[in-house]
Amino acid sequence: MNANPLEPAPPSHRIACRYLSQEDLLQAGCLDLKLAIKAAENSLAAYKNDDILFPEKIVQIFNEDTQERINCLPATFIKEKICGVKWVSVFPPNPVLHGLQNLSAVIILSEIERGFPIAFMEGTLCSNIRVGAMGALAAKHLARPDSKSIGFIGAGEQAKMHLIAMKTVLPSLEECRIGAKTNEEEAQFIKEMSLVLPDLKFVAANTDLQKATDGADVIVTATSAQAPLLKAEWMKKGCFYSHIGGWEDEYAVAAQCDKIVCDDWDTVKHRTQTLSRMYKDGELTDNDIHGNLVDLVTGEKPGRESDDERTYFNAVGLAYVDVGIAHAMFQRAVESHAGMDLTIQETMIFEHPQLKDWVRL
């Protein structure tokens, strides 16, 4: 207690942040694709307006053959005065070798007035939500609003999140077909997702990828396979295709599409997606790209213009969107009183009265 009540109390040097586990975020209602899609829209617009600092990511690859890696992806929202970083590991052998997921992430948010952390969050949920939200945002502009059927190649976490996201923007969806490497993966997908979306009719393709996608109004490929699995003849007129991973479709799929849209074409064309390969092989040019997703969001370019258009969306992943969604989730969680405060420090180092007992000389 301050000895002289007329003197101001010394400033507190305590630093704390909110810890949010995956369960904290889920129970706070953060698995909300409408929230995520709105945050994604705002993030894209902010970046276009130069309101985001977005440096290059840091990639540490530990095994070139398996691409086991950990990435550090920062971004700062200048107007919101929030800086965030996603620390994400991708270990493709995990499911087979250890029976564990291949992707895990944490997110740290800091305010930039004093520079102190405000949140330490589980980030795998946010990362998967971002993938689904960007695909759904593209579908909002490029899919037929009366779409009835959706077909998947791949049955993992990102496919499941994509389904929730697509159903959010396309409530007319009635049927979901699923094709995966094994019947067991398809059965697991249906078991889990039928509980979340009980009004949908689920159809297992028994690993027949044509059965999963042929004639579907919406097609999603969400697989780690580097092979042209989706065939052009399976993509009917009026279909919207969301391409999540690397090389998942034959060149003819993109070649027949009326509009090709990316989250960021300049980034995509230097990666290893189907479009990147086509660009490097001289089968796709800058002029063949209709635009980036932000151009549709802001109305600078049109989305779907006819029922018969085939449309193609390719997202390479923009980490500033992860940070934008994470901030929205953090605000929702705080409003719900979710998580717990973690003390970073109670006071500054040399203010500790016990410091002489703790020093090791």
C-alpha positions as CSV (number, residue, x, y, z in Angstrom):
1,M,0.0,0.0,0.0
2,N,1.3,3.5,-0.9
3,A,2.5,5.2,2.3
4,N,1.4,8.7,1.0
5,P,-2.1,8.6,-0.4
6,L,-1.4,11.9,-2.2
7,E,1.3,10.2,-4.2
8,P,0.3,8.3,-7.3
9,A,0.6,4.5,-7.0
10,P,3.6,3.0,-8.9
11,P,2.7,1.6,-12.3
12,S,1.9,-2.1,-12.4
13,H,4.5,-4.1,-14.3
14,R,2.3,-7.2,-14.6
15,I,2.0,-8.6,-18.1
16,A,-0.7,-11.2,-18.8
17,C,-2.3,-12.7,-21.8
18,R,-5.4,-14.9,-22.4
19,Y,-4.8,-18.6,-23.0
20,L,-7.4,-20.2,-25.3
21,S,-7.3,-24.0,-25.9
22,Q,-9.2,-25.5,-28.8
23,E,-12.0,-26.5,-26.5
24,D,-12.2,-23.0,-25.1
25,L,-12.6,-21.6,-28.6
26,L,-15.2,-24.2,-29.6
27,Q,-17.3,-23.7,-26.4
28,A,-17.2,-19.9,-26.9
29,G,-18.9,-20.3,-30.3
30,C,-15.8,-19.6,-32.5
31,L,-16.6,-22.4,-35.0
32,D,-18.8,-19.8,-36.7
33,L,-18.1,-19.6,-40.4
34,K,-20.2,-16.5,-40.8
35,L,-17.8,-14.8,-38.3
36,A,-14.8,-16.2,-40.2
37,I,-16.0,-15.2,-43.7
38,K,-16.7,-11.7,-42.5
39,A,-13.2,-11.5,-41.0
40,A,-11.7,-12.9,-44.2
41,E,-13.6,-10.2,-46.2
42,N,-12.3,-7.5,-43.9
43,S,-8.8,-8.8,-44.0
44,L,-8.7,-8.9,-47.8
45,A,-10.0,-5.4,-48.1
46,A,-7.5,-4.1,-45.5
47,Y,-4.6,-5.7,-47.3
48,K,-5.7,-4.1,-50.6
49,N,-5.9,-0.7,-48.8
50,D,-2.3,-1.2,-47.5
51,D,-3.6,-1.4,-43.9
52,I,-1.7,-4.7,-43.2
53,L,2.0,-5.4,-42.8
54,F,2.7,-8.8,-44.3
55,P,6.4,-9.9,-44.3
56,E,7.7,-13.0,-45.9
57,K,7.1,-16.2,-43.9
58,I,10.0,-18.2,-42.4
59,V,10.1,-21.8,-43.5
60,Q,12.2,-24.5,-41.7
61,I,12.1,-27.8,-43.7
62,F,13.5,-30.7,-41.7
63,N,13.1,-33.4,-44.4
64,E,13.0,-32.6,-48.1
65,D,11.6,-35.9,-49.0
66,T,8.6,-35.8,-46.7
67,Q,8.4,-32.0,-46.4
68,E,8.2,-32.1,-42.6
69,R,8.4,-28.4,-41.7
70,I,7.6,-25.6,-39.3
71,N,6.6,-22.2,-40.6
72,C,6.4,-18.8,-38.9
73,L,3.9,-16.5,-40.5
74,P,3.4,-12.9,-39.1
75,A,1.0,-10.1,-40.0
76,T,0.0,-6.8,-38.5
77,F,-3.3,-5.0,-38.8
78,I,-2.3,-1.4,-38.5
79,K,-5.7,0.2,-37.8
80,E,-6.7,-2.5,-35.3
81,K,-3.2,-2.2,-33.7
82,I,-2.9,-5.9,-33.6
83,C,0.1,-8.0,-34.6
84,G,-0.1,-11.8,-34.9
85,V,1.9,-14.7,-35.8
86,K,0.9,-18.3,-36.7
87,W,3.5,-21.0,-35.8
88,V,2.4,-24.0,-37.8
89,S,3.9,-27.4,-38.2
90,V,3.2,-29.7,-41.1
91,F,4.4,-33.3,-40.7
92,P,2.8,-35.4,-43.5
93,P,4.0,-38.8,-42.1
94,N,2.2,-38.3,-38.8
95,P,-1.0,-40.1,-39.6
96,V,0.8,-43.3,-40.8
97,L,3.7,-43.3,-38.4
98,H,2.0,-42.0,-35.2
99,G,-1.7,-42.0,-35.8
100,L,-1.8,-38.2,-35.3
101,Q,-2.9,-35.2,-37.3
102,N,-0.3,-33.9,-39.8
103,L,-0.9,-30.2,-39.0
104,S,-0.8,-28.3,-35.8
105,A,-0.6,-24.6,-35.0
106,V,-0.6,-22.0,-32.3
107,I,-1.3,-18.2,-32.7
108,I,0.1,-15.4,-30.6
109,L,-1.6,-12.0,-30.8
110,S,0.0,-8.8,-29.4
111,E,-1.2,-5.2,-29.2
112,I,1.2,-2.7,-30.8
113,E,0.7,0.3,-28.5
114,R,3.0,-1.2,-25.8
115,G,4.0,-4.3,-27.6
116,F,2.7,-6.8,-25.1
117,P,1.0,-10.2,-25.9
118,I,-2.7,-10.4,-25.4
119,A,-3.5,-14.0,-26.5
120,F,-1.9,-17.4,-26.9
121,M,-4.3,-19.5,-28.8
122,E,-4.6,-23.0,-30.2
123,G,-4.3,-22.3,-34.0
124,T,-5.2,-25.6,-35.8
125,L,-8.9,-24.7,-35.5
126,C,-8.3,-21.2,-36.9
127,S,-6.1,-22.5,-39.7
128,N,-8.7,-25.0,-40.9
129,I,-11.5,-22.5,-40.5
130,R,-9.5,-20.0,-42.7
131,V,-9.2,-22.6,-45.5
132,G,-13.0,-23.3,-45.4
133,A,-13.8,-19.6,-45.1
134,M,-11.8,-18.6,-48.2
135,G,-13.4,-21.4,-50.2
136,A,-16.8,-20.4,-49.0
137,L,-16.2,-16.8,-49.8
138,A,-15.2,-17.8,-53.3
139,A,-18.3,-19.9,-53.6
140,K,-20.4,-17.0,-52.5
141,H,-19.3,-15.2,-55.7
142,L,-18.6,-18.1,-58.1
143,A,-21.0,-20.9,-57.3
144,R,-24.6,-21.2,-58.4
145,P,-26.7,-20.1,-55.4
146,D,-29.1,-23.0,-56.1
147,S,-26.4,-25.6,-55.9
148,K,-27.7,-28.9,-54.6
149,S,-24.8,-31.3,-54.6
150,I,-21.2,-31.2,-53.5
151,G,-18.5,-33.8,-54.2
152,F,-15.2,-34.2,-52.3
153,I,-11.9,-35.8,-53.2
154,G,-10.3,-36.2,-49.8
155,A,-11.9,-36.7,-46.4
156,G,-9.6,-35.0,-43.9
157,E,-10.0,-32.1,-41.5
158,Q,-9.9,-29.5,-44.3
159,A,-12.6,-31.3,-46.3
160,K,-14.8,-31.5,-43.2
161,M,-14.4,-27.8,-42.5
162,H,-15.0,-27.0,-46.2
163,L,-18.3,-28.7,-46.0
164,I,-19.5,-26.7,-43.0
165,A,-18.3,-23.5,-44.8
166,M,-20.0,-24.4,-48.1
167,K,-23.3,-25.2,-46.4
168,T,-23.1,-21.8,-44.7
169,V,-23.0,-19.9,-48.0
170,L,-24.9,-22.4,-50.0
171,P,-27.8,-23.5,-47.8
172,S,-29.5,-25.1,-50.8
173,L,-27.0,-28.0,-50.7
174,E,-28.8,-31.3,-50.2
175,E,-26.3,-34.1,-51.1
176,C,-22.6,-34.6,-50.2
177,R,-20.6,-37.3,-52.0
178,I,-17.2,-38.3,-50.6
179,G,-14.3,-40.0,-52.3
180,A,-11.1,-40.9,-50.4
181,K,-8.2,-43.4,-50.5
182,T,-10.1,-45.9,-48.4
183,N,-13.6,-46.9,-47.5
184,E,-12.8,-46.4,-43.8
185,E,-11.9,-42.7,-44.4
186,E,-15.2,-42.1,-46.2
187,A,-17.1,-43.9,-43.4
188,Q,-15.4,-41.7,-40.8
189,F,-16.2,-38.6,-42.7
190,I,-19.8,-39.5,-43.0
191,K,-20.1,-40.6,-39.3
192,E,-18.7,-37.3,-38.1
193,M,-20.3,-34.9,-40.5
194,S,-23.8,-36.4,-40.4
195,L,-23.9,-35.4,-36.8
196,V,-23.0,-31.8,-37.6
197,L,-25.2,-31.6,-40.7
198,P,-28.0,-34.1,-40.2
199,D,-30.1,-32.7,-43.0
200,L,-27.6,-33.5,-45.7
201,K,-27.7,-36.8,-47.6
202,F,-24.3,-38.4,-47.6
203,V,-23.0,-40.8,-50.3
204,A,-19.8,-42.8,-50.0
205,A,-18.1,-43.3,-53.3
206,N,-16.2,-46.4,-52.3
207,T,-12.9,-44.8,-53.4
208,D,-14.4,-44.1,-56.9
209,L,-13.5,-40.5,-57.4
210,Q,-15.6,-40.1,-60.5
211,K,-18.7,-41.2,-58.5
212,A,-17.8,-38.6,-55.9
213,T,-17.5,-35.7,-58.3
214,D,-19.2,-36.4,-61.7
215,G,-22.0,-33.9,-62.2
216,A,-21.7,-32.3,-58.8
217,D,-22.7,-28.6,-58.6
218,V,-19.6,-28.0,-56.3
219,I,-16.4,-29.9,-56.3
220,V,-13.7,-29.7,-53.6
221,T,-10.3,-31.4,-53.7
222,A,-8.6,-31.6,-50.3
223,T,-5.9,-34.1,-50.5
224,S,-2.1,-34.3,-50.0
225,A,-1.7,-36.4,-53.2
226,Q,0.4,-34.8,-55.9
227,A,-1.5,-36.2,-58.9
228,P,-4.1,-35.1,-61.4
229,L,-7.0,-36.9,-59.6
230,L,-9.9,-34.7,-60.9
231,K,-10.8,-35.2,-64.5
232,A,-12.2,-32.4,-66.7
233,E,-15.0,-34.6,-68.0
234,W,-16.4,-34.9,-64.5
235,M,-16.9,-31.2,-64.1
236,K,-20.2,-30.3,-65.6
237,K,-21.3,-26.8,-66.9
238,G,-22.2,-24.5,-64.1
239,C,-19.9,-26.3,-61.6
240,F,-17.8,-24.4,-59.1
241,Y,-14.4,-26.0,-58.2
242,S,-12.5,-25.2,-55.0
243,H,-8.9,-26.4,-55.3
244,I,-7.3,-26.6,-51.8
245,G,-4.0,-28.4,-52.1
246,G,-1.2,-28.8,-54.6
247,W,-1.5,-30.8,-57.9
248,E,-5.0,-32.3,-57.7
249,D,-6.5,-31.9,-61.1
250,E,-5.5,-32.4,-64.7
251,Y,-4.7,-29.3,-66.7
252,A,-7.8,-29.7,-68.8
253,V,-9.9,-28.8,-65.7
254,A,-8.6,-25.3,-65.6
255,A,-8.4,-25.0,-69.3
256,Q,-12.1,-25.5,-69.7
257,C,-13.1,-23.1,-67.0
258,D,-14.7,-19.7,-67.8
259,K,-13.3,-17.9,-64.8
260,I,-10.1,-18.7,-62.7
261,V,-9.8,-16.8,-59.4
262,C,-7.0,-17.1,-56.8
263,D,-6.6,-15.8,-53.3
264,D,-3.4,-14.2,-54.7
265,W,-2.2,-15.1,-58.2
266,D,1.3,-13.6,-57.8
267,T,1.8,-16.0,-54.9
268,V,0.1,-19.0,-56.5
269,K,2.1,-19.0,-59.7
270,H,5.4,-19.5,-57.9
271,R,4.1,-22.5,-55.9
272,T,3.4,-26.1,-56.9
273,Q,-0.4,-26.1,-57.6
274,T,-1.9,-27.2,-60.8
275,L,-2.1,-23.6,-62.0
276,S,1.5,-23.0,-61.1
277,R,2.6,-26.0,-63.2
278,M,0.5,-24.8,-66.1
279,Y,2.1,-21.4,-65.8
280,K,5.6,-22.8,-65.8
281,D,4.7,-25.1,-68.7
282,G,3.4,-22.2,-70.8
283,E,-0.2,-23.4,-70.8
284,L,-1.5,-20.6,-68.6
285,T,-0.7,-16.8,-68.7
286,D,-1.5,-13.9,-66.4
287,N,-4.3,-12.9,-68.8
288,D,-6.0,-16.2,-68.2
289,I,-6.6,-15.4,-64.5
290,H,-9.9,-13.5,-64.0
291,G,-8.7,-11.9,-60.8
292,N,-8.0,-12.3,-57.1
293,L,-10.7,-13.0,-54.6
294,V,-10.5,-9.5,-53.2
295,D,-11.5,-8.1,-56.6
296,L,-14.8,-10.0,-56.4
297,V,-15.3,-9.0,-52.7
298,T,-14.9,-5.3,-53.5
299,G,-17.0,-5.5,-56.7
300,E,-14.1,-4.5,-59.0
301,K,-14.6,-7.6,-61.0
302,P,-17.8,-9.7,-61.5
303,G,-18.2,-13.2,-60.0
304,R,-20.5,-15.7,-61.7
305,E,-22.4,-14.2,-64.6
306,S,-24.3,-17.1,-66.0
307,D,-25.7,-20.5,-64.9
308,D,-23.4,-22.4,-67.3
309,E,-20.1,-20.9,-66.3
310,R,-17.5,-23.3,-65.0
311,T,-15.5,-21.5,-62.2
312,Y,-12.2,-22.4,-60.6
313,F,-10.8,-21.1,-57.3
314,N,-7.3,-21.8,-56.1
315,A,-6.1,-20.6,-52.6
316,V,-2.5,-20.9,-51.6
317,G,-3.2,-19.5,-48.1
318,L,-2.7,-16.0,-46.8
319,A,-1.5,-15.9,-43.2
320,Y,-2.8,-12.4,-42.6
321,V,-6.3,-13.8,-43.1
322,D,-5.5,-16.3,-40.3
323,V,-4.5,-13.4,-38.0
324,G,-7.7,-11.5,-38.9
325,I,-9.9,-14.6,-38.1
326,A,-7.9,-15.3,-35.0
327,H,-8.5,-11.8,-33.7
328,A,-12.3,-12.1,-34.4
329,M,-12.2,-15.5,-32.5
330,F,-10.3,-13.9,-29.6
331,Q,-12.9,-11.1,-29.3
332,R,-15.7,-13.7,-29.3
333,A,-13.9,-15.7,-26.7
334,V,-13.3,-12.7,-24.4
335,E,-17.0,-11.8,-24.7
336,S,-17.8,-15.3,-23.6
337,H,-15.3,-15.2,-20.7
338,A,-13.6,-18.2,-22.2
339,G,-10.0,-19.3,-21.5
340,M,-7.8,-18.3,-18.6
341,D,-5.3,-15.5,-17.9
342,L,-1.7,-16.4,-18.0
343,T,0.8,-14.3,-16.2
344,I,3.9,-13.5,-18.3
345,Q,5.5,-11.5,-15.5
346,E,4.3,-10.0,-12.2
347,T,7.0,-7.3,-12.1
348,M,10.2,-6.4,-13.8
349,I,13.3,-8.5,-13.2
350,F,15.2,-6.3,-10.9
351,E,12.2,-5.3,-8.9
352,H,11.9,-8.7,-7.3
353,P,12.9,-8.5,-3.6
354,Q,14.0,-12.1,-3.6
355,L,16.3,-11.6,-6.6
356,K,19.4,-12.0,-4.5
357,D,18.3,-15.5,-3.5
358,W,17.6,-16.5,-7.1
359,V,20.8,-15.3,-8.7
360,R,23.3,-18.1,-9.6
361,L,26.9,-16.8,-9.7
